[in-house]
Amino acid sequence: MEDREQAGAEKREHFRRSVEYRVTFRSEMLEFESRAEVMGEVLDISAGGLFVRSEYFEPPGTPVSLLVWIDDDEPISLRGSVAWVAEHPPKGPGMGIKLAQGWDS
């Protein structure tokens, strides 16, 4: 098992850091249905993306807008797309988000 984890880590393009940040997100589908925001939690983050733990997730390829609270100040606005989905623990439920180039402020 450890060898498999190390092999997976070697394939990563960016170092991941474990975090616990509050996040809300919107997707095209949510905006179409009710313009709702969904609450979740960012569990890890890297230069290329992040993982959002949430009971609600979108299919891969869906564009999303995120507001991430690193502290109690103003949230950081990010855009990206769903890269993959984890439906079950230990990682999920949730989705991996590939961040778009450049951040909104």
Phi, psi and omega per residue, in radians:
M1 nan -0.762 -3.118
E2 -1.082 -0.688 3.124
D3 -1.085 -0.691 3.123
R4 -1.131 -0.718 3.118
E5 -1.118 -0.741 3.119
Q6 -1.143 -0.701 3.118
A7 -1.097 -0.717 3.109
G8 -1.128 -0.698 3.134
A9 -1.138 -0.610 3.139
E10 -1.184 -0.434 -3.135
K11 -1.400 -0.276 -3.103
R12 -1.175 2.418 3.122
E13 -1.398 -0.550 -3.087
H14 -2.255 2.565 3.046
F15 -1.145 2.371 3.096
R16 -1.809 2.470 3.112
R17 -2.073 2.264 3.080
S18 -1.262 2.314 -3.139
V19 -2.510 3.041 2.986
E20 -2.477 1.585 -3.135
Y21 -2.035 2.462 3.032
R22 -1.262 2.480 -3.134
V23 -2.528 2.566 2.896
T24 -2.110 2.604 3.103
F25 -2.477 2.721 3.059
R26 -2.261 2.620 3.032
S27 -2.305 2.974 3.091
E28 -1.035 -0.685 -3.130
M29 -1.153 -0.772 3.112
L30 -1.096 -0.738 -3.140
E31 -1.109 -0.640 3.127
F32 -1.170 -0.739 -3.060
E33 -1.314 -0.859 -3.014
S34 -2.669 0.068 -3.070
R35 0.977 0.527 -3.099
A36 -1.444 2.773 2.976
E37 -1.951 2.511 3.140
V38 -1.923 2.352 3.100
M39 -1.533 2.593 3.087
G40 -2.803 -2.858 -3.128
E41 -2.486 2.276 3.037
V42 -1.402 2.160 -3.116
L43 -1.766 -0.505 3.029
D44 -2.620 2.731 -3.056
I45 -2.535 2.577 3.075
S46 -2.522 3.127 3.121
A47 -1.136 -0.416 -3.089
G48 -1.716 -0.291 -3.093
G49 3.081 -2.922 -3.127
L50 -2.697 2.865 3.065
F51 -1.946 2.224 3.123
V52 -1.893 2.052 3.039
R53 -1.491 2.177 -3.118
S54 -2.806 2.616 3.059
E55 -1.254 -0.350 3.141
Y56 -1.896 2.336 3.055
F57 -2.565 2.758 -3.107
E58 -1.850 2.824 3.098
P59 -1.231 2.698 3.086
P60 -0.929 2.474 -3.129
G61 1.664 -0.232 -3.117
T62 -1.267 2.174 3.056
P63 -1.192 2.456 3.129
V64 -2.362 2.674 3.001
S65 -2.005 2.371 -3.066
L66 -2.190 2.547 2.926
L67 -2.104 2.056 -3.079
V68 -2.005 2.217 3.091
W69 -1.717 1.867 3.103
I70 -1.401 -0.536 3.020
D71 -2.498 -2.817 -3.094
D72 -1.463 0.024 3.126
D73 -1.376 -2.770 3.133
E74 -1.121 2.479 3.112
P75 -1.298 2.780 3.032
I76 -1.644 2.302 -3.141
S77 -1.650 2.225 -3.134
L78 -2.288 2.723 3.038
R79 -2.250 2.597 3.107
G80 -2.981 -2.813 3.084
S81 -2.491 2.674 3.131
V82 -1.186 2.153 3.136
A83 -1.661 -0.659 -3.121
W84 -2.794 2.840 -3.097
V85 -2.201 2.409 3.007
A86 -2.038 1.957 -3.076
E87 -1.488 -0.364 -3.013
H88 -2.257 2.740 3.044
P89 -1.047 2.761 0.255
P90 -1.485 -0.394 -3.086
K91 -1.402 -0.738 -2.994
G92 -1.688 -3.086 0.107
P93 -1.346 2.568 3.126
G94 2.880 -2.891 -3.066
M95 -2.608 2.536 3.007
G96 -1.489 2.284 -3.114
I97 -1.960 2.174 3.015
K98 -1.552 2.136 -3.090
L99 -1.339 2.485 3.053
A100 -1.260 2.744 3.096
Q101 -1.151 2.267 3.139
G102 1.429 2.510 -3.140
W103 -1.888 2.569 2.981
D104 -1.427 2.685 3.072
S105 -2.188 nan nan
